[in-house]
Amino acid sequence: MLLDTASMYFRAFFGVPEIKGPDGTPVNAVRGLLDFITRLVDEYQPTDLVCCWDNDWRPQWRVDLLPSYKAHRVVEEVPSAPDVEEVPDPLQVQVPIIREVLDAFGIRVLGADGYEADDVIGTLATGAGQPVDIVTGDRDLFQLVDDEADVRVLYIARGVGKHERVTNDWVRERYGIDARQYADFATLRGDASDGLPGVAGVGDKTAASLLGRHGDMAGIRAAALDPESGMGPGPRAKLKAAADYLEVAPRVVAVARDIDLDRSGTALPHTPRDPERLAALAEQWGLSSPVERLTAALAR
């Protein structure tokens, strides 16, 4: 089980009522994330679990290809300094607590410099040699769904308690494409939340139709340049106008699958690694109940 950790703690922060620790520090995201993990462990009983981390939420190599990538989320741009993501202060103070608690439990947290959590997930899911469940509220990860390799997404956009199990049939029913085509679909359609403009005038239906007829982005671009391809004048003009965008966007949207990662230590612990430290953190931050619930789930 691979967790898109930031996707989950953001949802916990906005979905769980404000709760404060003994010193007044907000801890609703911490509590919510722990209870999310408890619920998933109870329901799916994974042998391995990794909290995948954004070591770099807006990698420079993606920005170099497409400057608009996540640009609207930057607090302020400082030359030669890493971009700072706009995160509510009451959530920002909870992220270090989340890391400490996960470490005390012995739950593997894994990131890679220069890459997003999506890329860590893509690498771990590729060639895993066992069934993989990816937990996320991000549609971009639908591109990793692979029925033959037994990789699916547990999609939590409507909440962890109402998550949907995304398989290739699910993607095909929802979007009219195969999961392997999802990255090209997202590139064509665009995604405002990631700063992807897409091809002007191309929405879900047109993107799906183009992929259904031409297979992938390379086939679509070749057809747009071929007067004998039978592509209509409208889509042809739109694709030609977006040629510069289509040259770079697929590399931005595609999740990396070949990062050099240390895959050790992913086994889900049955007992906390450092129970004394965990108890101290639970007392310090008022987390006794969610810590007890997760501890019990691990033991089961």
C-alpha positions in Angstrom: 0.0 0.0 0.0 1.5 3.3 -1.2 0.1 6.4 0.4 0.1 9.8 -1.3 0.7 11.3 2.1 0.2 15.0 1.4 -3.0 14.3 -0.4 -4.2 12.5 2.7 -3.1 15.0 5.4 -4.5 17.9 3.3 -7.9 16.1 3.3 -7.6 15.3 7.0 -6.8 19.0 7.7 -9.8 20.3 5.8 -12.1 17.4 6.7 -11.5 17.0 10.4 -12.8 19.7 12.8 -10.1 21.8 14.4 -8.6 20.0 17.4 -5.7 21.4 19.5 -3.1 19.7 21.6 -2.4 20.6 25.2 -0.3 23.6 24.2 -2.8 24.9 21.7 -1.0 23.5 18.6 -3.6 22.3 16.0 -3.4 18.5 15.5 -6.5 17.7 13.4 -4.4 16.7 10.3 -2.2 14.4 12.5 -5.2 12.8 14.0 -7.1 12.5 10.7 -4.1 10.9 8.9 -3.5 8.4 11.7 -7.2 7.4 11.6 -7.1 7.2 7.8 -4.2 4.8 8.0 -6.0 2.8 10.7 -9.0 2.4 8.5 -7.0 1.3 5.5 -4.9 -1.1 7.4 -8.0 -2.7 9.0 -9.8 -3.0 5.7 -6.9 -4.2 3.4 -4.3 -5.7 5.8 -1.3 -4.8 3.6 2.0 -6.6 4.2 3.9 -3.4 3.3 3.0 0.2 3.6 4.9 3.3 2.5 4.1 6.9 3.2 5.4 8.5 0.0 6.7 12.0 0.5 7.1 15.2 -1.6 10.8 16.0 -1.1 10.2 18.5 -3.9 6.6 19.4 -4.6 7.4 21.4 -7.7 10.6 19.9 -9.3 12.7 22.4 -11.2 13.0 20.0 -14.2 9.2 20.1 -14.6 9.1 23.9 -14.2 11.9 24.2 -16.9 9.7 22.3 -19.3 6.4 24.0 -18.4 6.8 27.3 -16.3 3.1 27.3 -15.4 3.4 24.0 -13.6 1.9 24.6 -10.1 2.9 28.2 -10.4 -0.3 29.4 -8.8 0.5 27.5 -5.6 3.8 29.3 -5.0 3.7 31.8 -2.1 6.4 34.0 -3.6 9.1 33.3 -6.1 12.6 34.0 -4.7 15.5 33.7 -7.2 17.8 30.8 -6.6 15.6 29.6 -3.6 13.3 26.6 -3.6 9.6 27.4 -4.3 7.5 27.6 -1.1 4.0 26.0 -1.5 1.1 27.9 -0.1 0.0 25.8 2.9 -2.3 27.0 5.7 -0.2 27.8 8.8 -2.3 25.5 11.0 -1.4 22.7 8.7 2.3 23.6 8.2 3.0 23.2 11.9 1.6 19.7 11.9 3.8 18.3 9.2 6.9 17.8 11.4 4.6 16.1 14.0 3.3 13.7 11.4 6.9 12.8 10.5 7.8 12.2 14.1 4.8 10.0 14.9 5.2 7.9 11.7 8.8 7.4 12.6 8.0 6.3 16.1 5.5 3.8 14.7 8.2 2.5 12.4 6.1 3.2 9.3 8.3 3.9 6.3 8.4 7.4 5.0 10.1 7.7 1.6 10.8 10.6 -0.7 13.4 11.4 -3.3 15.2 14.7 -3.9 14.1 16.4 -7.1 10.9 14.4 -7.2 7.3 14.4 -6.0 5.5 11.8 -4.0 3.8 10.7 -7.3 7.2 9.8 -8.7 8.1 7.8 -5.6 4.7 6.0 -5.9 5.3 5.3 -9.7 8.7 3.8 -9.0 7.6 1.6 -6.2 4.5 0.4 -8.0 6.5 -0.5 -11.1 7.8 -4.0 -10.9 6.7 -4.4 -7.3 6.2 -8.1 -7.7 3.1 -8.1 -5.5 -0.4 -6.4 -5.7 -0.2 -2.7 -5.1 -2.9 -0.3 -3.8 -2.2 3.4 -4.3 -4.1 5.7 -1.9 -4.6 9.2 -3.3 -7.1 11.9 -4.2 -5.1 12.8 -7.2 -6.4 11.7 -10.6 -2.9 11.9 -12.2 -2.1 8.6 -10.6 -4.7 6.8 -12.6 -2.0 6.4 -15.2 -0.4 3.8 -13.0 -3.4 1.5 -12.9 -2.5 -1.8 -14.4 -4.8 -4.8 -14.1 -2.3 -7.3 -15.3 0.3 -6.2 -12.7 -2.5 -5.9 -10.0 -1.9 -2.2 -9.5 -5.0 -0.2 -8.6 -5.8 3.2 -7.0 -8.0 3.6 -3.9 -9.4 7.0 -4.9 -10.2 9.1 -1.8 -11.6 12.3 -3.4 -15.0 11.7 -1.7 -13.3 10.7 1.6 -11.3 7.7 2.8 -14.6 6.1 4.1 -16.1 6.5 0.6 -13.1 5.6 -1.5 -13.4 4.0 -4.9 -11.4 1.1 -6.2 -10.0 2.3 -9.5 -9.2 -0.4 -12.1 -8.9 -0.2 -15.9 -12.7 -0.9 -16.2 -13.4 2.0 -13.8 -11.3 4.4 -15.9 -12.8 3.2 -19.1 -16.3 3.6 -17.8 -15.6 7.1 -16.4 -13.5 8.5 -19.2 -13.8 6.3 -22.2 -10.1 5.5 -22.3 -7.7 2.9 -20.9 -5.7 3.7 -17.9 -2.5 3.6 -19.9 -3.8 6.5 -21.9 -4.7 8.6 -18.9 -1.5 10.8 -18.9 -2.1 11.7 -22.5 -5.8 12.4 -21.7 -4.8 14.7 -18.8 -2.3 16.5 -21.1 -4.9 17.2 -23.7 -7.7 18.2 -21.3 -5.4 20.1 -18.9 -5.7 20.5 -15.2 -6.0 23.9 -13.6 -5.1 22.5 -10.2 -1.6 21.7 -11.6 -1.2 24.7 -13.9 -1.6 22.5 -17.0 -3.4 24.7 -19.6 -4.3 21.7 -21.9 -5.2 22.2 -25.5 -7.6 25.1 -25.9 -11.1 23.9 -26.8 -10.3 20.2 -26.0 -12.3 18.7 -23.1 -12.9 15.2 -21.8 -15.0 14.0 -24.7 -12.7 15.3 -27.5 -9.6 14.0 -25.7 -11.1 10.6 -25.3 -12.2 10.6 -29.0 -8.8 11.5 -30.2 -7.1 8.8 -28.1 -9.7 6.3 -29.2 -8.9 7.0 -32.8 -5.2 7.6 -32.7 -4.0 5.6 -29.7 -1.6 7.9 -27.9 -0.1 11.4 -28.1 2.4 10.5 -30.7 -0.4 9.1 -32.9 -2.5 12.2 -32.3 0.3 14.7 -33.2 1.2 12.7 -36.3 -2.4 12.7 -37.4 -2.7 16.5 -36.9 0.2 17.0 -39.3 -1.0 14.4 -41.9 -3.6 15.9 -44.3 -4.7 12.3 -45.2 -5.4 11.2 -41.6 -9.1 12.1 -41.6 -8.8 14.4 -38.6 -11.4 17.1 -38.6 -10.3 20.7 -39.3 -11.4 21.9 -35.8 -9.3 19.4 -33.7 -6.4 19.7 -36.2 -6.2 23.5 -35.8 -6.4 23.3 -32.0 -3.6 20.7 -31.9 -1.4 22.6 -34.2 -1.9 25.8 -32.2 -0.9 23.9 -29.1 2.2 22.3 -30.7 4.7 23.9 -28.3 2.7 22.8 -25.2 2.3 19.3 -26.5 6.1 19.1 -27.1 6.8 19.3 -23.4 3.7 18.6 -21.4 3.7 14.8 -21.7 7.0 14.7 -19.9 5.7 16.9 -17.1 2.5 14.8 -16.7 4.1 11.4 -16.9 4.9 10.0 -13.4 8.6 8.9 -13.1 9.0 5.1 -12.7 12.7 4.7 -12.5 14.0 6.6 -9.5 16.9 5.1 -7.5 15.1 4.3 -4.3 16.0 2.3 -1.2 13.1 -0.2 -1.1 14.0 -1.7 2.3 12.0 -1.3 5.5 8.6 -1.2 3.9 7.1 -4.0 5.9 4.1 -2.8 8.0 5.1 -3.1 11.7 3.0 -5.2 14.0 4.0 -3.1 17.0 5.4 0.4 17.3 9.2 0.6 16.7 9.7 3.1 19.6 6.8 2.7 22.0 8.3 5.1 24.7 8.8 7.9 22.2 5.4 7.2 20.7 3.8 7.4 24.1 5.6 10.7 24.8 4.4 12.2 21.5 0.9 11.1 22.1 0.9 12.8 25.5 2.6 15.9 24.2 0.2 16.5 21.3 -3.0 14.9 22.7 -3.0 12.0 20.3 -3.7 9.1 22.7 -6.9 7.9 21.0 -5.7 7.8 17.4 -2.3 6.3 18.4 -4.2 3.6 20.4 -6.4 2.9 17.4 -3.6 2.5 15.0 -1.5 0.4 17.4 -4.5 -2.0 17.8 -4.9 -2.1 14.0 -1.2 -3.0 13.5 -1.5 -5.8 16.1 -4.5 -7.3 14.3 
